[in-house]
Amino acid sequence: MRFALLTLALALYAAPPTITELQPRGAQKGRPFELTIVGKDLADGPQIESALPANFTPLNASKPGTVTYLVEPTKEWSVGTYPIRVKSIHGISNILLFNVGNFPEMVEEESRPGSLPHQNDSIEKAQSLPGSSITVNGRLIGPERDVYRIPVKAGERRVFEVEARRAGSALDPVIQVYDSSGKRIARSEDDPLLSLDPRLELTFAKEGVIYVELFDARYSSQMQDFYRFKTGTYAYATEVFPLGGRRNEPVQVSLGKSTVQALNQTFINLPEANTLPLRFALGDDPELREPITSPITLPVTINGRLDKPGEVDSYSLDVTPGESLMFELEARELGTSKLTGLITISDESGKKLASAGDGPLPVDVAAVQVSSRTLGDPILLFDVPEGVQKLKIHVEDLAQRGGAHYAYRLNLRRAAHDIKPTITTPYLNIPAGGTAIVLVDVERRGYMGPLKVSPIGLPQGITVAGGDVAAEIPDPLIKFMNRRATLSLTARKDLKLPPTELRFEATGQGIQREAVGLGYLIAVNGATSQGVVDRQRALNGRYLGYRLPTSLTDPLPASLELELIQSDKKEAGIEYRFRWRFKSNAGMMNFPDTVDVTLPNLGGTRIIEMEVDKKDRSTGTFLVTTSKNSLPGPYNIGVSGRLPGNLDIVSPLLRLDIPELETKSDATSSAR
């Protein structure tokens, strides 16, 4: 009977939709096509939400786990990537990217439904393509190669490129080209402007056939394992300079042979482009472009480029002793610069005062030439010492490289410290009458005081708990670190709320910054014991400008509560005993014997004595012990449990205030 009630309760709960695949992953600009969405919980006619200007008409040809739509343009499409999610009465889904190109589209034979594997994995079995410009949609499944046979003419110039990471795929693709005899004549892996995607251009001396081989650099297995292979005769940007501009101000941008004007754009491209656009940064401070002959006034962003190997760009800045300055470089992280930046500060005599970007490396400097380990762009906090009234700011490449692809943006401003919050939960479905968790990462940039993350304009009917981050112990050697704030949002059971975007801000002492969301998060498999490198970092859509897309979903069959029932001071720390309690919303249910405990940022703790109540298995207790290494301050604790059917239930968070431990000297003094 109990099992039957549990089965009924779970059956009445309808989960929000999830997208795992789009078929196809792209289409030719302006042409109607059929789009099939593959995923879970797609019943009840979900609607598509997308920036692609089109009508999405549901078709009746859907199979279980899929929904199919006729997509018809409503106005002119631009070449680029477009986010697609679905929404239903049960909530909203994640985002996957759909891609629009200029050329006719075809599908790799091996990737068609029902096709046999290994159909085009060698020159002998290469799939034939036409000699015209074309885009091929294919997949690379683990240790696989795809080979294409293409006819070429004498004197023909042809471009070959793969859209993968730029298009929302987790592949790290490589292109290799062979002549008719099977001799390799060209290879490309990471084009300087295309992040980890390859591109190469060849001119052929005589008529014949060539073979193009595509494979993943690490032969990895990925959930998003698609690619779009584009080949033909077309123009593309060969550089981007400057790498960005000031918001609301037009800026002339060189893309190689062409110059275009940009205004409030996060991406930039050639007119009538045949390739995906390139990322373009937007700033709020005044902008300058090297060479600079007039005095520099703060705040400012300087756009420069190291045009030749070994070049060092230097800028003079008048300063006042005692003032605090921040220097931040944007280059490598934008995806359009190869610069591994180094910032050095010196006085007028040339004496080095500070630097950033030359700290301990996970690899030696020589390996920077070919490595993609996550170094990041440098940030430097600097207090002007006594007797110094002029600084020299030097920008160079750590491996002494230079050229058209070594541009940068150097931001200078007066600031003793700062914070940068990011909503790392890409989207949120809150159960009616239940609770969901939001994660916000805050990058500390010299600020080590307490932090609070709070919603901005939270709709009525939703309550929030958590968002506390305790202060750190100041360390002159550690000025940058990440801390995670955890918040719980609980919706009233009768709340009516259409899908919306929630906003959050992080505040400290004299600092307030709004958090930006990730938009989407696409995992990349392959991290090793040496740590995560650029090739393995998850893909995100921060550039989309989302905060936190949020929807209500169905009531859960149970809820979960947490309470602090006892605390005891011990010599080595404090013991906190908590009780969790499941509450069924659908009669008798089986509940798990343990719960998972979330207690971020608090070090020196143990979670022990997890015990379910023998008389009432819907409840139980556990103990949290702190130690002398546990920093005092406010923290947030919560629990979660998993019901049969992999249904997770979370509790609202509780605030846990950790006091300073009383030392023996304090106790002796108090006794006197």
C-alpha positions in Angstrom: 0.0 0.0 0.0 2.8 2.4 0.9 4.6 1.6 -2.3 1.4 2.2 -4.3 0.9 5.6 -2.6 4.5 6.6 -3.4 4.1 5.5 -7.0 1.0 7.6 -7.3 2.6 10.7 -5.7 5.6 10.5 -8.1 3.3 9.9 -11.1 1.3 13.1 -10.3 4.5 15.1 -10.3 5.6 16.3 -13.7 9.2 17.4 -14.0 10.3 20.5 -15.9 11.5 19.9 -19.5 15.1 19.2 -20.4 16.8 19.5 -23.8 19.6 17.1 -24.7 19.9 17.5 -28.4 18.7 19.6 -31.4 18.3 18.0 -34.8 19.7 19.6 -36.9 22.2 21.9 -35.1 22.0 24.6 -37.8 20.2 25.8 -40.9 20.8 27.9 -44.0 19.9 31.5 -43.5 16.2 32.3 -44.3 15.1 28.8 -45.3 12.2 27.0 -43.5 13.2 23.7 -41.9 12.0 21.1 -39.4 13.5 21.2 -36.0 13.4 18.2 -33.7 14.1 18.7 -30.0 15.3 15.6 -28.1 15.1 15.5 -24.3 13.0 14.6 -21.3 9.6 15.6 -20.0 8.7 17.2 -23.3 5.0 16.2 -23.1 2.1 18.7 -22.9 3.1 20.8 -25.9 6.1 22.8 -24.8 6.6 26.2 -26.5 10.0 27.3 -27.9 11.6 30.4 -26.6 14.4 31.7 -28.9 16.0 34.9 -30.2 15.7 33.3 -33.7 13.1 35.5 -35.5 10.7 32.7 -36.7 7.4 31.0 -36.2 7.7 27.6 -34.5 4.7 25.4 -35.5 4.3 22.0 -33.7 4.1 19.0 -36.0 2.5 15.7 -35.3 5.5 13.6 -36.3 7.0 13.5 -32.8 8.3 10.3 -31.2 8.6 9.6 -27.4 11.2 11.9 -26.0 11.0 14.3 -28.9 9.0 17.2 -30.2 9.2 18.5 -33.8 8.4 22.0 -35.1 8.2 23.7 -38.5 10.5 26.7 -38.3 9.6 29.6 -40.7 11.5 32.9 -40.8 9.5 36.0 -39.8 12.3 38.5 -40.7 15.9 38.5 -41.9 18.2 36.1 -40.2 21.8 37.0 -39.4 24.6 34.4 -39.5 25.3 33.5 -35.8 24.2 31.4 -32.9 20.8 31.6 -31.2 19.7 30.2 -27.8 16.8 27.8 -27.8 14.9 26.6 -24.7 11.4 25.3 -24.2 8.8 26.1 -21.6 5.7 24.3 -20.6 3.2 24.4 -17.8 5.7 22.4 -15.7 8.6 24.9 -16.0 11.4 26.0 -18.3 14.3 24.0 -19.8 18.0 24.5 -20.2 19.4 26.3 -23.3 21.1 24.7 -26.3 22.5 26.8 -29.2 21.2 26.7 -32.8 23.4 28.0 -35.6 22.5 29.9 -38.8 24.9 30.0 -41.8 24.9 31.2 -45.4 25.6 28.0 -47.3 23.4 25.0 -48.2 23.3 22.4 -45.5 23.8 18.7 -45.6 24.1 15.9 -43.0 27.1 13.6 -42.6 25.8 10.2 -43.8 27.1 8.5 -40.6 25.1 10.9 -38.5 21.7 10.1 -40.1 19.3 8.2 -37.9 19.7 4.4 -38.3 23.1 4.7 -40.1 25.9 2.3 -39.4 29.1 3.6 -37.7 32.5 4.0 -39.3 31.2 4.8 -42.7 33.7 7.6 -43.5 36.6 7.1 -41.1 39.4 6.7 -43.8 40.4 8.0 -47.2 39.1 4.8 -48.8 35.7 5.3 -47.4 35.6 9.2 -47.5 32.1 10.8 -48.0 32.0 12.8 -51.2 31.1 16.5 -51.1 30.3 18.9 -53.9 32.9 21.4 -55.0 30.6 24.3 -54.1 30.4 26.1 -50.7 28.6 24.0 -48.2 28.1 23.3 -44.5 28.1 19.7 -43.3 26.5 18.8 -39.9 28.2 15.8 -38.3 29.2 14.1 -35.0 32.4 12.8 -33.6 31.8 10.0 -31.1 34.9 9.4 -29.0 37.9 8.0 -30.9 36.5 8.6 -34.3 37.6 10.4 -37.5 35.4 11.7 -40.3 36.9 12.0 -43.8 35.5 14.0 -46.8 36.4 13.9 -50.4 36.2 17.3 -52.2 37.0 18.1 -55.9 39.2 21.2 -56.4 40.2 23.3 -59.5 43.5 24.6 -60.5 44.2 28.0 -58.9 41.2 27.6 -56.5 41.4 29.3 -53.1 39.4 27.4 -50.5 38.7 27.9 -46.8 38.1 25.0 -44.4 36.8 25.6 -40.9 34.9 23.8 -38.1 32.2 25.4 -35.9 32.2 23.5 -32.6 33.0 25.4 -29.4 31.7 28.6 -30.9 28.5 26.8 -31.7 27.9 25.2 -28.4 29.7 21.8 -28.9 32.1 20.3 -26.4 34.4 19.0 -29.1 38.0 20.3 -29.6 38.2 19.8 -33.3 41.2 19.4 -35.6 41.3 19.7 -39.4 43.9 17.9 -41.6 44.0 18.1 -45.4 45.6 15.5 -47.6 46.3 15.5 -51.4 45.0 12.8 -53.8 48.0 10.5 -52.9 47.2 10.7 -49.1 50.0 13.0 -48.2 49.1 15.6 -45.5 49.5 19.1 -46.8 47.9 21.2 -44.0 46.7 21.1 -40.4 44.8 23.4 -38.1 43.7 23.0 -34.5 43.2 26.4 -32.7 42.8 29.4 -34.9 43.9 32.6 -33.0 40.4 34.2 -33.4 38.2 31.1 -33.0 39.0 30.0 -29.5 39.5 26.2 -29.9 38.0 25.9 -33.4 40.3 25.4 -36.4 40.4 27.2 -39.8 42.8 27.1 -42.7 43.0 28.4 -46.2 44.7 26.7 -49.2 45.2 27.5 -52.9 45.5 24.5 -55.1 48.0 24.4 -58.0 46.2 21.8 -60.1 42.8 20.2 -60.5 42.1 17.0 -58.6 40.6 15.8 -55.3 41.6 16.4 -51.8 40.6 14.7 -48.5 39.7 16.6 -45.3 39.9 14.7 -42.0 38.2 15.9 -38.9 38.7 14.5 -35.4 38.6 15.6 -31.7 42.0 16.6 -30.4 41.6 14.3 -27.4 39.3 11.7 -28.9 36.9 12.5 -26.0 33.4 11.4 -25.5 31.0 14.3 -25.1 27.3 14.8 -24.6 27.4 17.7 -27.1 29.6 16.1 -29.8 28.3 17.8 -33.0 30.3 19.9 -35.4 29.5 22.1 -38.4 32.2 21.7 -41.1 32.2 24.7 -43.5 34.2 24.9 -46.7 34.1 27.1 -49.8 35.5 30.4 -51.1 34.7 33.2 -48.8 36.1 36.1 -46.8 36.6 36.1 -43.0 38.0 38.4 -40.4 41.8 38.0 -39.9 42.1 40.2 -36.9 40.0 42.2 -34.4 41.4 45.6 -33.2 40.5 47.0 -30.9 39.0 44.1 -28.9 36.2 46.3 -27.6 34.7 49.7 -27.1 32.8 52.0 -24.8 29.1 51.4 -24.3 26.9 53.8 -26.3 29.8 55.1 -28.3 30.6 54.1 -31.9 34.0 52.6 -32.6 35.8 51.7 -35.8 37.1 48.2 -35.7 39.6 46.6 -38.1 38.8 43.0 -39.1 41.8 42.7 -41.4 41.1 44.0 -44.9 37.8 45.5 -43.8 36.9 48.1 -41.2 33.4 48.2 -39.6 31.7 50.4 -37.1 30.4 48.9 -33.9 27.9 50.3 -31.4 26.8 48.4 -28.3 27.6 45.1 -29.8 28.9 42.0 -28.0 29.8 40.3 -31.3 31.2 41.7 -34.5 31.4 40.5 -38.0 32.1 41.3 -41.7 29.1 42.6 -43.7 27.4 39.8 -45.5 29.5 37.4 -43.3 29.7 33.7 -44.0 31.3 32.9 -40.7 30.1 33.1 -37.1 30.7 36.6 -35.5 33.6 37.3 -33.1 33.3 38.4 -29.5 33.5 42.1 -28.8 33.9 43.6 -25.3 31.9 46.5 -24.0 33.1 48.8 -21.2 31.8 51.7 -19.3 34.9 53.9 -18.9 36.4 56.3 -21.4 38.6 54.6 -24.0 42.0 55.4 -25.5 43.9 53.7 -28.3 47.7 53.4 -28.5 49.9 55.4 -29.1 49.0 57.7 -26.3 50.6 61.2 -26.2 48.3 63.0 -23.8 48.2 62.6 -20.0 46.1 59.6 -18.8 43.1 60.4 -16.7 41.4 57.7 -14.6 39.3 55.7 -15.1 40.2 54.7 -18.6 40.5 51.6 -20.8 43.6 51.5 -23.1 43.3 49.5 -26.3 46.7 48.2 -27.4 48.5 45.5 -29.3 52.0 43.9 -29.2 52.8 44.1 -32.9 56.0 42.1 -32.8 57.7 39.4 -30.7 59.3 40.8 -27.5 57.5 44.1 -27.7 56.6 45.8 -24.4 54.0 48.6 -24.3 54.6 51.2 -21.6 52.3 53.9 -20.3 53.0 56.8 -17.8 50.6 57.7 -15.1 50.7 60.6 -12.6 49.8 59.3 -9.1 49.5 60.4 -5.5 51.3 58.5 -2.7 48.9 56.4 -0.7 46.1 56.1 -3.4 44.9 52.6 -4.3 44.8 51.6 -8.0 43.5 48.6 -9.9 44.9 47.4 -13.2 42.9 44.8 -15.2 43.9 43.2 -18.5 41.4 41.7 -20.9 42.8 39.6 -23.7 43.0 35.8 -23.7 39.7 35.4 -21.9 37.9 37.2 -24.7 38.8 34.4 -27.2 40.1 36.8 -29.8 43.7 37.3 -28.5 46.5 34.9 -27.9 48.2 37.2 -25.4 49.2 35.6 -22.1 49.4 38.9 -20.4 52.0 40.2 -17.9 51.5 43.6 -16.1 54.5 45.2 -14.4 54.5 48.5 -12.5 57.7 50.5 -12.0 58.7 53.9 -10.8 60.4 56.6 -12.9 63.8 55.1 -12.3 62.7 51.7 -13.6 62.6 50.0 -10.3 60.0 47.2 -10.3 57.2 47.8 -7.7 54.6 45.1 -8.5 53.5 42.7 -11.2 50.7 40.3 -12.1 50.5 37.5 -14.6 54.0 36.1 -13.7 53.0 34.1 -10.6 53.6 30.4 -10.2 52.5 28.6 -13.3 51.1 25.1 -13.7 53.6 24.7 -16.6 56.9 26.3 -17.5 56.9 29.5 -19.5 58.1 27.8 -22.7 55.0 25.5 -22.6 52.8 28.6 -22.7 53.6 28.6 -26.5 51.4 25.5 -27.0 49.6 25.0 -23.7 46.0 25.9 -23.0 46.1 25.7 -19.3 43.8 28.1 -17.5 46.0 31.1 -16.6 43.4 33.8 -17.0 44.0 37.5 -17.6 45.9 39.3 -14.8 44.5 41.8 -12.3 46.7 43.9 -10.1 45.8 45.8 -7.0 48.4 48.4 -6.1 48.9 51.0 -3.3 51.2 53.9 -4.4 54.2 54.0 -2.0 55.5 57.2 -0.4 57.7 59.3 -2.6 56.3 58.0 -5.9 54.4 60.4 -8.1 54.7 58.8 -11.5 54.2 55.2 -12.5 55.2 53.2 -15.6 52.7 50.5 -16.5 54.2 47.8 -18.8 52.2 45.2 -20.8 53.9 42.3 -22.4 53.4 38.6 -23.3 54.6 36.1 -20.8 56.3 34.1 -23.6 57.6 37.2 -25.5 55.3 36.7 -28.5 53.6 39.4 -30.6 51.7 40.0 -33.9 48.3 40.8 -35.1 46.6 38.5 -32.6 48.2 39.9 -29.5 45.8 42.8 -28.7 44.6 43.7 -25.2 42.4 46.0 -23.2 44.0 47.5 -20.1 41.6 49.1 -17.6 43.0 51.5 -15.0 40.9 52.9 -12.2 41.1 54.0 -8.6 39.9 51.2 -6.3 41.3 49.6 -3.2 39.3 46.5 -3.8 36.2 45.1 -5.7 34.0 42.1 -6.1 32.6 40.3 -9.1 29.4 38.2 -8.6 28.2 35.5 -11.1 25.0 33.5 -10.9 26.2 30.0 -11.6 22.7 28.5 -11.6 21.8 28.9 -15.3 18.1 28.6 -14.8 15.7 27.8 -12.0 12.4 26.0 -11.5 10.8 26.5 -8.1 8.2 23.9 -7.0 4.9 25.4 -5.9 5.0 25.2 -2.1 8.6 24.0 -2.3 12.2 25.2 -2.3 15.0 25.6 -4.9 18.6 26.5 -4.5 20.5 29.3 -6.3 24.3 29.5 -6.4 26.2 32.8 -6.7 30.0 32.8 -7.0 31.7 36.0 -5.8 35.2 36.7 -6.9 37.0 38.7 -4.2 39.3 41.2 -5.7 41.2 42.4 -2.6 38.0 42.8 -0.5 38.1 40.3 2.3 35.2 41.6 4.5 31.8 40.0 4.9 29.5 39.6 1.9 25.8 39.3 1.4 24.0 38.2 -1.7 20.4 39.3 -2.0 17.7 39.3 -4.6 16.6 42.5 -6.3 12.9 43.1 -6.5 11.9 39.5 -5.5 8.3 38.8 -6.5 5.7 38.6 -3.7 5.0 35.0 -2.7 8.7 33.9 -2.8 10.8 34.0 0.3 14.6 33.9 0.4 17.1 32.6 2.9 20.9 32.4 2.9 23.3 34.4 0.8 25.8 35.0 3.6 29.6 34.9 3.1 31.8 35.4 6.1 34.9 37.6 6.2 38.4 36.1 5.5 41.6 36.4 7.5 43.6 39.1 5.7 46.7 37.8 3.9 48.9 40.2 1.9 49.9 37.3 -0.4 46.3 36.4 -1.3 44.2 39.2 -2.7 42.0 37.2 -5.1 39.7 34.2 -4.3 36.3 32.9 -5.1 33.6 32.2 -2.5 30.2 30.7 -3.1 27.0 32.1 -1.7 24.0 29.7 -1.5 20.4 31.0 -1.4 17.1 29.1 -1.0 14.0 30.4 -2.7 10.7 29.1 -1.4 7.4 29.7 -3.3 4.0 29.9 -1.8 1.8 27.0 -2.8 -0.9 29.1 -4.4 1.6 31.5 -6.1 0.8 32.4 -9.8 4.0 33.5 -11.5 4.8 33.6 -15.2 8.3 32.8 -16.3 10.5 35.7 -15.3 14.1 36.8 -14.7 15.3 37.2 -11.1 18.2 39.6 -10.3 20.7 39.4 -7.5 23.4 41.7 -6.1 26.4 41.2 -3.8 27.2 43.8 -1.2 30.1 44.4 1.1 31.4 47.3 3.0 31.0 50.2 0.6 30.7 47.8 -2.5 27.6 46.8 -4.4 27.7 44.8 -7.6 24.8 43.2 -9.6 25.4 39.6 -10.6 25.4 38.4 -14.2 24.1 34.9 -15.1 25.7 32.2 -17.2 22.7 31.8 -19.6 23.7 28.2 -20.3 26.2 25.7 -19.0 27.5 23.0 -21.3 29.8 20.5 -19.7 33.1 19.4 -21.3 34.4 16.0 -20.3 38.1 15.3 -19.8 39.5 16.9 -16.7 42.7 15.2 -15.5 44.6 15.0 -12.2 46.7 18.0 -13.4 43.5 20.1 -13.2 41.1 21.7 -15.6 42.5 23.5 -18.6 40.9 25.8 -21.1 39.8 22.9 -23.3 37.9 21.4 -20.4 36.2 24.4 -19.0 32.4 24.3 -19.2 30.9 26.5 -22.0 28.7 29.3 -20.8 26.6 32.1 -22.3 27.6 35.0 -20.1 27.6 37.2 -23.2 23.8 36.8 -23.5 23.3 39.1 -20.5 20.8 36.9 -18.7 20.3 37.2 -14.9 18.4 34.1 -13.6 15.5 32.8 -15.8 13.0 31.4 -13.4 9.7 29.6 -13.5 7.3 27.8 -11.2 6.9 24.0 -11.5 4.5 21.4 -10.1 4.3 20.8 -6.3 6.6 18.1 -5.1 5.2 15.0 -3.3 7.1 16.0 -0.2 8.9 18.8 1.5 12.0 18.9 3.7 12.7 21.0 6.8 15.8 21.6 8.9 16.1 22.9 12.5 18.9 23.5 15.0 17.9 21.6 18.2 21.1 21.9 20.3 24.5 23.6 20.4 27.3 22.8 22.8 30.6 24.6 23.3 33.6 22.2 23.4 37.3 23.0 24.0 38.1 22.3 20.3 35.0 23.9 18.9 31.2 23.8 18.9 28.8 21.0 18.3 25.6 21.7 16.5 22.9 19.1 16.4 20.3 19.4 13.6 17.0 17.6 12.9 15.7 17.1 9.4 12.1 16.2 8.7 10.3 15.1 5.5 6.7 15.9 5.2 4.6 14.0 2.7 2.1 15.9 0.5 0.5 12.6 -0.7 0.0 10.2 2.2 2.4 7.6 3.4 5.8 7.5 1.7 9.2 5.9 2.0 11.9 8.5 2.8 15.7 8.1 2.6 17.7 7.2 5.8 20.2 10.0 5.3 20.3 13.5 3.8 23.1 15.4 2.1 24.3 18.5 4.0 25.3 21.8 2.3 27.5 24.1 4.4 29.7 26.2 2.0 32.8 28.1 2.9 33.1 26.9 6.5 36.4 25.1 7.0 37.4 22.8 9.8 34.1 21.1 10.2 32.9 17.5 10.3 29.4 16.1 9.7 28.9 13.0 11.8 26.3 10.9 13.6 23.8 10.8 10.8 20.9 8.8 12.2 17.3 8.2 11.2 14.7 8.2 14.0 13.8 4.5 14.7 10.2 5.4 15.6 9.6 7.9 12.8 11.6 7.3 9.6 10.6 10.6 8.1 13.0 12.4 10.5 16.5 12.1 11.8 19.5 14.0 13.2 23.1 14.7 12.5 25.9 16.6 14.2 28.1 19.4 12.8 31.3 20.0 14.7 33.6 23.1 14.2 37.2 23.5 15.2 39.8 26.1 15.9 40.3 26.4 12.2 36.6 27.4 11.6 36.4 31.2 11.0 33.8 33.1 12.9 30.9 34.6 11.0 27.6 33.9 9.4 27.2 30.7 7.3 24.2 28.9 5.7 23.3 25.3 6.1 20.7 23.2 4.3 19.9 19.6 3.5 18.6 17.6 0.5 17.2 14.1 0.1 16.5 12.0 -2.9 13.2 10.1 -3.3 12.7 7.1 -5.6 12.7 8.2 -9.2 15.8 10.4 -8.6 13.5 13.2 -7.3 15.6 15.6 -5.2 14.0 17.6 -2.3 15.8 20.5 -0.7 15.2 22.4 2.5 15.1 26.2 3.1 18.5 27.3 4.4 19.2 28.1 8.0 21.7 30.8 9.1 24.5 29.4 11.3 26.5 32.1 13.3 29.9 30.8 14.3 31.3 32.7 17.3 34.9 33.3 18.1 36.3 30.6 20.3 37.2 31.6 23.8 40.9 31.0 24.4 42.4 29.9 27.7 43.8 33.4 28.4 40.3 34.8 27.8 38.8 32.4 30.2 41.4 33.1 32.9 40.9 36.9 32.4 37.1 36.4 32.7 37.5 34.4 35.9 39.5 37.2 37.5 
